[in-house]
Amino acid sequence: MHEKRRSVKMRVEEKMQKLSTKEAAAYLGYSPFTLRNWRMGRKEWRIGLRGPKFHSRHGRIFYFMEDLETWEKLCGTERNNLELD
């Protein structure tokens, strides 16, 4: 029983893991500059879709792993198709 709770807690902690812009960019396979452009609204990944959700606290930008995974699921198939072209 305790192992099951610990496992669930670990999964929740992984999802809530904070990543810097550099770490998030490496995870997604883009440059930190691209993520910055998406945040500032200078660039869209495709029409109507910018980069993943980001958070800012005390002037520091970070991403939650869960938000990166959600963004990947949202655009994953289109991204794979573009890479094949």
C-alpha positions in Angstrom: 0.0 0.0 0.0 2.8 2.5 0.9 4.6 1.7 -2.3 1.6 2.5 -4.3 1.2 5.9 -2.6 4.9 6.6 -3.0 4.7 5.7 -6.7 1.8 8.1 -7.3 3.6 10.8 -5.3 6.7 10.4 -7.4 4.7 10.7 -10.6 3.1 13.9 -9.4 6.4 15.3 -8.4 7.8 14.5 -11.9 4.9 16.3 -13.5 5.4 19.3 -11.3 9.2 19.4 -11.9 10.3 22.9 -12.9 12.6 23.3 -15.9 14.6 26.3 -17.0 14.2 27.6 -20.5 17.5 25.9 -21.5 16.3 22.5 -20.0 12.9 22.8 -21.6 14.4 23.6 -25.0 16.7 20.6 -24.7 13.8 18.4 -23.8 11.7 19.6 -26.8 14.5 19.7 -29.2 14.4 23.4 -29.9 16.8 26.2 -29.0 16.2 28.4 -26.0 16.0 31.4 -28.4 13.0 29.7 -30.1 11.2 29.2 -26.8 11.9 32.9 -25.9 10.4 34.0 -29.3 7.3 31.9 -28.6 6.9 33.4 -25.1 7.2 37.0 -26.5 4.7 36.3 -29.3 7.3 36.9 -32.0 6.9 33.5 -33.5 4.3 30.7 -33.8 5.0 27.1 -34.1 2.1 27.0 -36.5 -0.8 29.4 -37.0 -2.6 29.8 -33.7 -0.2 27.7 -31.8 2.7 29.1 -29.9 5.1 27.3 -27.7 4.3 25.5 -24.4 2.8 27.2 -21.4 5.4 28.9 -19.3 5.4 30.4 -15.8 7.2 33.4 -14.3 8.0 34.0 -10.7 10.1 37.0 -9.5 11.3 37.5 -13.0 12.4 33.9 -13.5 10.9 31.9 -16.4 10.3 28.2 -15.9 8.3 25.4 -17.4 6.5 22.5 -15.8 7.2 19.0 -17.3 3.5 18.4 -17.5 3.0 21.5 -19.7 5.8 20.4 -22.0 4.3 16.9 -22.3 0.8 18.4 -23.0 2.3 20.7 -25.7 4.1 17.8 -27.3 0.9 15.7 -27.4 -0.9 18.7 -29.0 1.5 19.1 -31.8 3.4 15.9 -31.8 2.0 14.3 -35.0 2.3 17.5 -37.0 5.9 17.9 -35.8 6.8 14.4 -36.9 5.2 15.0 -40.3 7.1 18.2 -40.8 10.4 16.5 -40.0 9.8 13.9 -42.7 9.3 16.5 -45.4 
